[in-house]
Amino acid sequence: MKKKEIDEGALAKCVKRSMERYFKDLNGHKTGDLYSMVIGEVEKPLLEVVMKHAASNQCRAAELLGINRNTLRKKLKLHKLDV
């Protein structure tokens, strides 16, 4: 069986399409604090999926994310994922 190839740009393409749709849906209305909005929308599902993949092992999840375990714990608490 052939190993499935990973599309390295798939996430970037998804973000680009979503942002283009967001600006189109604004229909000329102003927006602000876009960076915080995008990070807020992406961070929680990212943490959920990584924690699931790491079987709730915070050390492993922090390693996968490339962040300190204490930073991960802070983010989990912020998003109410610290069960």
MIPAZA-739195 format. One record per atom (N, C-alpha, C): residue number from 1; residue in one letter; atom name; z, y, x. Coordinates in Angstrom, 2 decimals, decimal comma, always signed. Layout:
REM residues N
@pos->NUM code->A site->CA up->Z north->Y east->X $
...
REM end
This chain:
REM residues 83
@pos->1 code->M site->N up->+0,00 north->-1,18 east->+0,84 $
@pos->1 code->M site->CA up->+0,00 north->+0,00 east->+0,00 $
@pos->1 code->M site->C up->+0,00 north->+1,24 east->+0,89 $
@pos->2 code->K site->N up->-0,80 north->+2,22 east->+0,51 $
@pos->2 code->K site->CA up->-0,91 north->+3,44 east->+1,29 $
@pos->2 code->K site->C up->+0,27 north->+4,37 east->+1,00 $
@pos->3 code->K site->N up->+0,85 north->+4,93 east->+2,07 $
@pos->3 code->K site->CA up->+1,97 north->+5,85 east->+1,93 $
@pos->3 code->K site->C up->+1,50 north->+7,14 east->+1,25 $
@pos->4 code->K site->N up->+2,25 north->+7,60 east->+0,26 $
@pos->4 code->K site->CA up->+1,90 north->+8,82 east->-0,46 $
@pos->4 code->K site->C up->+2,03 north->+10,03 east->+0,46 $
@pos->5 code->E site->N up->+1,01 north->+10,86 east->+0,48 $
@pos->5 code->E site->CA up->+1,04 north->+12,06 east->+1,29 $
@pos->5 code->E site->C up->+1,76 north->+13,17 east->+0,52 $
@pos->6 code->I site->N up->+2,55 north->+13,95 east->+1,25 $
@pos->6 code->I site->CA up->+3,28 north->+15,05 east->+0,65 $
@pos->6 code->I site->C up->+2,46 north->+16,32 east->+0,80 $
@pos->7 code->D site->N up->+2,27 north->+17,02 east->-0,31 $
@pos->7 code->D site->CA up->+1,56 north->+18,30 east->-0,30 $
@pos->7 code->D site->C up->+2,52 north->+19,37 east->+0,21 $
@pos->8 code->E site->N up->+2,40 north->+19,75 east->+1,46 $
@pos->8 code->E site->CA up->+3,32 north->+20,68 east->+2,10 $
@pos->8 code->E site->C up->+3,37 north->+22,04 east->+1,40 $
@pos->9 code->G site->N up->+2,30 north->+22,43 east->+0,72 $
@pos->9 code->G site->CA up->+2,28 north->+23,73 east->+0,08 $
@pos->9 code->G site->C up->+2,55 north->+23,68 east->-1,41 $
@pos->10 code->A site->N up->+2,94 north->+22,53 east->-1,94 $
@pos->10 code->A site->CA up->+3,10 north->+22,38 east->-3,38 $
@pos->10 code->A site->C up->+4,16 north->+23,33 east->-3,94 $
@pos->11 code->L site->N up->+5,28 north->+23,44 east->-3,27 $
@pos->11 code->L site->CA up->+6,35 north->+24,32 east->-3,76 $
@pos->11 code->L site->C up->+5,91 north->+25,78 east->-3,71 $
@pos->12 code->A site->N up->+5,27 north->+26,17 east->-2,64 $
@pos->12 code->A site->CA up->+4,80 north->+27,55 east->-2,51 $
@pos->12 code->A site->C up->+3,77 north->+27,87 east->-3,61 $
@pos->13 code->K site->N up->+2,90 north->+26,92 east->-3,89 $
@pos->13 code->K site->CA up->+1,91 north->+27,12 east->-4,96 $
@pos->13 code->K site->C up->+2,58 north->+27,28 east->-6,31 $
@pos->14 code->C site->N up->+3,59 north->+26,48 east->-6,55 $
@pos->14 code->C site->CA up->+4,33 north->+26,55 east->-7,81 $
@pos->14 code->C site->C up->+5,02 north->+27,91 east->-7,96 $
@pos->15 code->V site->N up->+5,65 north->+28,37 east->-6,89 $
@pos->15 code->V site->CA up->+6,32 north->+29,66 east->-6,92 $
@pos->15 code->V site->C up->+5,30 north->+30,78 east->-7,15 $
@pos->16 code->K site->N up->+4,18 north->+30,69 east->-6,46 $
@pos->16 code->K site->CA up->+3,15 north->+31,72 east->-6,60 $
@pos->16 code->K site->C up->+2,65 north->+31,78 east->-8,04 $
@pos->17 code->R site->N up->+2,34 north->+30,63 east->-8,63 $
@pos->17 code->R site->CA up->+1,88 north->+30,60 east->-10,02 $
@pos->17 code->R site->C up->+2,94 north->+31,16 east->-10,96 $
@pos->18 code->S site->N up->+4,19 north->+30,78 east->-10,73 $
@pos->18 code->S site->CA up->+5,27 north->+31,26 east->-11,59 $
@pos->18 code->S site->C up->+5,44 north->+32,77 east->-11,49 $
@pos->19 code->M site->N up->+5,35 north->+33,31 east->-10,29 $
@pos->19 code->M site->CA up->+5,50 north->+34,75 east->-10,11 $
@pos->19 code->M site->C up->+4,32 north->+35,51 east->-10,71 $
@pos->20 code->E site->N up->+3,13 north->+34,97 east->-10,56 $
@pos->20 code->E site->CA up->+1,95 north->+35,61 east->-11,16 $
@pos->20 code->E site->C up->+2,09 north->+35,63 east->-12,68 $
@pos->21 code->R site->N up->+2,56 north->+34,51 east->-13,24 $
@pos->21 code->R site->CA up->+2,77 north->+34,44 east->-14,69 $
@pos->21 code->R site->C up->+3,87 north->+35,42 east->-15,12 $
@pos->22 code->Y site->N up->+4,93 north->+35,52 east->-14,32 $
@pos->22 code->Y site->CA up->+6,03 north->+36,44 east->-14,62 $
@pos->22 code->Y site->C up->+5,51 north->+37,88 east->-14,71 $
@pos->23 code->F site->N up->+4,72 north->+38,30 east->-13,71 $
@pos->23 code->F site->CA up->+4,20 north->+39,67 east->-13,72 $
@pos->23 code->F site->C up->+3,23 north->+39,89 east->-14,88 $
@pos->24 code->K site->N up->+2,44 north->+38,88 east->-15,19 $
@pos->24 code->K site->CA up->+1,52 north->+38,98 east->-16,33 $
@pos->24 code->K site->C up->+2,31 north->+39,14 east->-17,62 $
@pos->25 code->D site->N up->+3,37 north->+38,35 east->-17,77 $
@pos->25 code->D site->CA up->+4,19 north->+38,40 east->-18,99 $
@pos->25 code->D site->C up->+4,96 north->+39,72 east->-19,11 $
@pos->26 code->L site->N up->+5,20 north->+40,39 east->-17,99 $
@pos->26 code->L site->CA up->+5,88 north->+41,69 east->-18,04 $
@pos->26 code->L site->C up->+5,03 north->+42,71 east->-18,79 $
@pos->27 code->N site->N up->+3,73 north->+42,51 east->-18,72 $
@pos->27 code->N site->CA up->+2,78 north->+43,36 east->-19,44 $
@pos->27 code->N site->C up->+3,04 north->+44,84 east->-19,18 $
@pos->28 code->G site->N up->+3,24 north->+45,18 east->-17,91 $
@pos->28 code->G site->CA up->+3,42 north->+46,58 east->-17,53 $
@pos->28 code->G site->C up->+4,85 north->+47,07 east->-17,54 $
@pos->29 code->H site->N up->+5,78 north->+46,30 east->-18,10 $
@pos->29 code->H site->CA up->+7,18 north->+46,70 east->-18,09 $
@pos->29 code->H site->C up->+7,72 north->+46,63 east->-16,66 $
@pos->30 code->K site->N up->+8,69 north->+47,46 east->-16,36 $
@pos->30 code->K site->CA up->+9,26 north->+47,50 east->-15,02 $
@pos->30 code->K site->C up->+10,28 north->+46,38 east->-14,83 $
@pos->31 code->T site->N up->+10,43 north->+45,98 east->-13,59 $
@pos->31 code->T site->CA up->+11,44 north->+44,99 east->-13,23 $
@pos->31 code->T site->C up->+12,11 north->+45,45 east->-11,94 $
@pos->32 code->G site->N up->+13,21 north->+44,84 east->-11,62 $
@pos->32 code->G site->CA up->+13,91 north->+45,20 east->-10,39 $
@pos->32 code->G site->C up->+14,76 north->+44,04 east->-9,93 $
@pos->33 code->D site->N up->+15,26 north->+44,13 east->-8,73 $
@pos->33 code->D site->CA up->+16,11 north->+43,09 east->-8,15 $
@pos->33 code->D site->C up->+15,46 north->+41,71 east->-8,23 $
@pos->34 code->L site->N up->+14,18 north->+41,70 east->-7,97 $
@pos->34 code->L site->CA up->+13,38 north->+40,49 east->-8,08 $
@pos->34 code->L site->C up->+13,85 north->+39,38 east->-7,15 $
@pos->35 code->Y site->N up->+14,24 north->+39,74 east->-5,94 $
@pos->35 code->Y site->CA up->+14,69 north->+38,74 east->-4,98 $
@pos->35 code->Y site->C up->+15,90 north->+37,99 east->-5,52 $
@pos->36 code->S site->N up->+16,90 north->+38,70 east->-6,00 $
@pos->36 code->S site->CA up->+18,10 north->+38,07 east->-6,54 $
@pos->36 code->S site->C up->+17,77 north->+37,20 east->-7,75 $
@pos->37 code->M site->N up->+16,86 north->+37,67 east->-8,59 $
@pos->37 code->M site->CA up->+16,47 north->+36,91 east->-9,76 $
@pos->37 code->M site->C up->+15,85 north->+35,57 east->-9,35 $
@pos->38 code->V site->N up->+14,93 north->+35,61 east->-8,41 $
@pos->38 code->V site->CA up->+14,24 north->+34,38 east->-7,99 $
@pos->38 code->V site->C up->+15,22 north->+33,42 east->-7,32 $
@pos->39 code->I site->N up->+16,05 north->+33,91 east->-6,42 $
@pos->39 code->I site->CA up->+17,04 north->+33,06 east->-5,76 $
@pos->39 code->I site->C up->+17,98 north->+32,46 east->-6,79 $
@pos->40 code->G site->N up->+18,41 north->+33,27 east->-7,75 $
@pos->40 code->G site->CA up->+19,29 north->+32,77 east->-8,80 $
@pos->40 code->G site->C up->+18,65 north->+31,67 east->-9,64 $
@pos->41 code->E site->N up->+17,37 north->+31,77 east->-9,89 $
@pos->41 code->E site->CA up->+16,65 north->+30,77 east->-10,67 $
@pos->41 code->E site->C up->+16,40 north->+29,49 east->-9,88 $
@pos->42 code->V site->N up->+16,19 north->+29,61 east->-8,59 $
@pos->42 code->V site->CA up->+15,81 north->+28,46 east->-7,76 $
@pos->42 code->V site->C up->+17,01 north->+27,73 east->-7,17 $
@pos->43 code->E site->N up->+18,06 north->+28,46 east->-6,82 $
@pos->43 code->E site->CA up->+19,16 north->+27,87 east->-6,07 $
@pos->43 code->E site->C up->+19,90 north->+26,77 east->-6,83 $
@pos->44 code->K site->N up->+20,21 north->+26,97 east->-8,09 $
@pos->44 code->K site->CA up->+20,98 north->+25,97 east->-8,83 $
@pos->44 code->K site->C up->+20,22 north->+24,65 east->-8,96 $
@pos->45 code->P site->N up->+18,96 north->+24,64 east->-9,42 $
@pos->45 code->P site->CA up->+18,26 north->+23,36 east->-9,49 $
@pos->45 code->P site->C up->+18,06 north->+22,72 east->-8,12 $
@pos->46 code->L site->N up->+17,88 north->+23,54 east->-7,08 $
@pos->46 code->L site->CA up->+17,77 north->+23,01 east->-5,73 $
@pos->46 code->L site->C up->+19,04 north->+22,26 east->-5,36 $
@pos->47 code->L site->N up->+20,18 north->+22,88 east->-5,60 $
@pos->47 code->L site->CA up->+21,47 north->+22,25 east->-5,28 $
@pos->47 code->L site->C up->+21,68 north->+20,98 east->-6,11 $
@pos->48 code->E site->N up->+21,31 north->+21,03 east->-7,38 $
@pos->48 code->E site->CA up->+21,47 north->+19,85 east->-8,24 $
@pos->48 code->E site->C up->+20,67 north->+18,66 east->-7,70 $
@pos->49 code->V site->N up->+19,43 north->+18,89 east->-7,35 $
@pos->49 code->V site->CA up->+18,56 north->+17,81 east->-6,88 $
@pos->49 code->V site->C up->+19,02 north->+17,29 east->-5,52 $
@pos->50 code->V site->N up->+19,38 north->+18,20 east->-4,63 $
@pos->50 code->V site->CA up->+19,83 north->+17,77 east->-3,30 $
@pos->50 code->V site->C up->+21,13 north->+16,99 east->-3,39 $
@pos->51 code->M site->N up->+22,07 north->+17,44 east->-4,23 $
@pos->51 code->M site->CA up->+23,33 north->+16,72 east->-4,38 $
@pos->51 code->M site->C up->+23,09 north->+15,33 east->-4,96 $
@pos->52 code->K site->N up->+22,16 north->+15,22 east->-5,89 $
@pos->52 code->K site->CA up->+21,82 north->+13,91 east->-6,45 $
@pos->52 code->K site->C up->+21,21 north->+13,02 east->-5,37 $
@pos->53 code->H site->N up->+20,29 north->+13,58 east->-4,61 $
@pos->53 code->H site->CA up->+19,62 north->+12,82 east->-3,54 $
@pos->53 code->H site->C up->+20,62 north->+12,36 east->-2,49 $
@pos->54 code->A site->N up->+21,63 north->+13,20 east->-2,24 $
@pos->54 code->A site->CA up->+22,65 north->+12,88 east->-1,23 $
@pos->54 code->A site->C up->+23,82 north->+12,10 east->-1,83 $
@pos->55 code->A site->N up->+23,67 north->+11,65 east->-3,07 $
@pos->55 code->A site->CA up->+24,71 north->+10,88 east->-3,76 $
@pos->55 code->A site->C up->+26,05 north->+11,64 east->-3,74 $
@pos->56 code->S site->N up->+25,98 north->+12,95 east->-3,96 $
@pos->56 code->S site->CA up->+27,15 north->+13,84 east->-4,01 $
@pos->56 code->S site->C up->+27,89 north->+13,97 east->-2,68 $
@pos->57 code->N site->N up->+27,29 north->+13,52 east->-1,60 $
@pos->57 code->N site->CA up->+27,89 north->+13,64 east->-0,27 $
@pos->57 code->N site->C up->+27,59 north->+15,05 east->+0,25 $
@pos->58 code->Q site->N up->+28,62 north->+15,90 east->+0,25 $
@pos->58 code->Q site->CA up->+28,42 north->+17,30 east->+0,64 $
@pos->58 code->Q site->C up->+27,99 north->+17,47 east->+2,08 $
@pos->59 code->C site->N up->+28,50 north->+16,65 east->+2,96 $
@pos->59 code->C site->CA up->+28,08 north->+16,74 east->+4,38 $
@pos->59 code->C site->C up->+26,59 north->+16,45 east->+4,51 $
@pos->60 code->R site->N up->+26,14 north->+15,41 east->+3,84 $
@pos->60 code->R site->CA up->+24,72 north->+15,04 east->+3,89 $
@pos->60 code->R site->C up->+23,86 north->+16,11 east->+3,22 $
@pos->61 code->A site->N up->+24,32 north->+16,61 east->+2,07 $
@pos->61 code->A site->CA up->+23,56 north->+17,64 east->+1,36 $
@pos->61 code->A site->C up->+23,44 north->+18,91 east->+2,21 $
@pos->62 code->A site->N up->+24,54 north->+19,32 east->+2,84 $
@pos->62 code->A site->CA up->+24,50 north->+20,51 east->+3,71 $
@pos->62 code->A site->C up->+23,53 north->+20,30 east->+4,85 $
@pos->63 code->E site->N up->+23,53 north->+19,09 east->+5,40 $
@pos->63 code->E site->CA up->+22,60 north->+18,76 east->+6,49 $
@pos->63 code->E site->C up->+21,15 north->+18,86 east->+6,01 $
@pos->64 code->L site->N up->+20,88 north->+18,31 east->+4,83 $
@pos->64 code->L site->CA up->+19,52 north->+18,36 east->+4,28 $
@pos->64 code->L site->C up->+19,07 north->+19,81 east->+4,04 $
@pos->65 code->L site->N up->+20,01 north->+20,63 east->+3,57 $
@pos->65 code->L site->CA up->+19,70 north->+22,03 east->+3,28 $
@pos->65 code->L site->C up->+19,67 north->+22,91 east->+4,53 $
@pos->66 code->G site->N up->+20,27 north->+22,42 east->+5,61 $
@pos->66 code->G site->CA up->+20,32 north->+23,21 east->+6,84 $
@pos->66 code->G site->C up->+21,33 north->+24,33 east->+6,76 $
@pos->67 code->I site->N up->+22,41 north->+24,08 east->+5,99 $
@pos->67 code->I site->CA up->+23,47 north->+25,08 east->+5,87 $
@pos->67 code->I site->C up->+24,81 north->+24,44 east->+6,20 $
@pos->68 code->N site->N up->+25,81 north->+25,27 east->+6,43 $
@pos->68 code->N site->CA up->+27,16 north->+24,81 east->+6,70 $
@pos->68 code->N site->C up->+27,77 north->+24,22 east->+5,43 $
@pos->69 code->R site->N up->+28,62 north->+23,20 east->+5,59 $
@pos->69 code->R site->CA up->+29,22 north->+22,55 east->+4,43 $
@pos->69 code->R site->C up->+30,07 north->+23,54 east->+3,62 $
@pos->70 code->N site->N up->+30,75 north->+24,45 east->+4,28 $
@pos->70 code->N site->CA up->+31,54 north->+25,45 east->+3,56 $
@pos->70 code->N site->C up->+30,65 north->+26,39 east->+2,74 $
@pos->71 code->T site->N up->+29,50 north->+26,70 east->+3,26 $
@pos->71 code->T site->CA up->+28,53 north->+27,52 east->+2,51 $
@pos->71 code->T site->C up->+28,06 north->+26,74 east->+1,29 $
@pos->72 code->L site->N up->+27,79 north->+25,46 east->+1,47 $
@pos->72 code->L site->CA up->+27,38 north->+24,63 east->+0,34 $
@pos->72 code->L site->C up->+28,47 north->+24,60 east->-0,72 $
@pos->73 code->R site->N up->+29,71 north->+24,40 east->-0,30 $
@pos->73 code->R site->CA up->+30,83 north->+24,34 east->-1,26 $
@pos->73 code->R site->C up->+30,93 north->+25,65 east->-2,05 $
@pos->74 code->K site->N up->+30,74 north->+26,77 east->-1,36 $
@pos->74 code->K site->CA up->+30,78 north->+28,09 east->-2,01 $
@pos->74 code->K site->C up->+29,67 north->+28,21 east->-3,06 $
@pos->75 code->K site->N up->+28,47 north->+27,76 east->-2,70 $
@pos->75 code->K site->CA up->+27,34 north->+27,83 east->-3,62 $
@pos->75 code->K site->C up->+27,52 north->+26,88 east->-4,81 $
@pos->76 code->L site->N up->+28,07 north->+25,70 east->-4,55 $
@pos->76 code->L site->CA up->+28,34 north->+24,76 east->-5,64 $
@pos->76 code->L site->C up->+29,33 north->+25,36 east->-6,63 $
@pos->77 code->K site->N up->+30,35 north->+26,02 east->-6,11 $
@pos->77 code->K site->CA up->+31,36 north->+26,65 east->-6,96 $
@pos->77 code->K site->C up->+30,73 north->+27,80 east->-7,75 $
@pos->78 code->L site->N up->+29,92 north->+28,60 east->-7,09 $
@pos->78 code->L site->CA up->+29,25 north->+29,73 east->-7,73 $
@pos->78 code->L site->C up->+28,42 north->+29,28 east->-8,93 $
@pos->79 code->H site->N up->+27,74 north->+28,14 east->-8,78 $
@pos->79 code->H site->CA up->+26,87 north->+27,61 east->-9,84 $
@pos->79 code->H site->C up->+27,56 north->+26,59 east->-10,75 $
@pos->80 code->K site->N up->+28,88 north->+26,49 east->-10,57 $
@pos->80 code->K site->CA up->+29,71 north->+25,58 east->-11,38 $
@pos->80 code->K site->C up->+29,22 north->+24,12 east->-11,27 $
@pos->81 code->L site->N up->+28,88 north->+23,74 east->-10,04 $
@pos->81 code->L site->CA up->+28,43 north->+22,37 east->-9,76 $
@pos->81 code->L site->C up->+29,46 north->+21,62 east->-8,92 $
@pos->82 code->D site->N up->+30,65 north->+22,19 east->-8,79 $
@pos->82 code->D site->CA up->+31,67 north->+21,61 east->-7,91 $
@pos->82 code->D site->C up->+32,62 north->+20,67 east->-8,66 $
@pos->83 code->V site->N up->+32,03 north->+19,76 east->-9,38 $
@pos->83 code->V site->CA up->+32,83 north->+18,79 east->-10,17 $
@pos->83 code->V site->C up->+33,32 north->+17,68 east->-9,29 $
REM end
